[in-house]
């Protein structure tokens, strides 16, 4: 049982290390829109996101598209890593309580 706790702690440490490596980030979806969808003319990019309970959409100049795409990917990675950390932390907590319960039962 102690071995499982150590493994979980190791995984949590890896997630924390990966979180520290994440660069610039921002939430949202970056999409290409067209003024004339049928002919695909007048294309432009926009980013849509919700921040502090407010939905927003902003136009994006072409020179910023690659940078914003990277930031959105980083944010998605950030959210995935945080979810992994939470899952591992919950599993760790459960294992720790089980270990304490077994130790208490062994004393009885």
PyMOL commands that set and color helices and strands:
alter all, ss='L'
color gray80, all
select helices_A, chain A and resi 2-21+62-107
alter helices_A, ss='H'
color red, helices_A
select strands_A, chain A and resi 29-36+41-51+54-60
alter strands_A, ss='S'
color yellow, strands_A
deselect
rebuild
show_as cartoon
